[in-house]
């Protein structure tokens, strides 16, 4: 048996090139799937604005919990939600730090809204 060094190195180089190509393709497939998953997660994740809601007379006033900036106002929860959606499209709102009485009224209105929807 005759050992040819040139053929051996050509075989090693061809094997390394083939291995590199296969690993590169697998890595690209994994990266593409991860990129799509992250993009889908970012698209579904909405930014949340936490609001304090107070009632003066018959009107509810919503202010940001962190900065006390005015957000919106409305006569009931449905109007608050509608005006919030008009002013902040793509954002999600949550109410924090409301008084017990206001919180109970808003929960009652929320239950009525879910029954009719």
Beta strands, then each sheet from edge to edge (+ up, - down):
strand 1: 47-56
strand 2: 59-64
strand 3: 70-74
strand 4: 91-95
sheet 1: 3+ 2- 1+ 4+
end
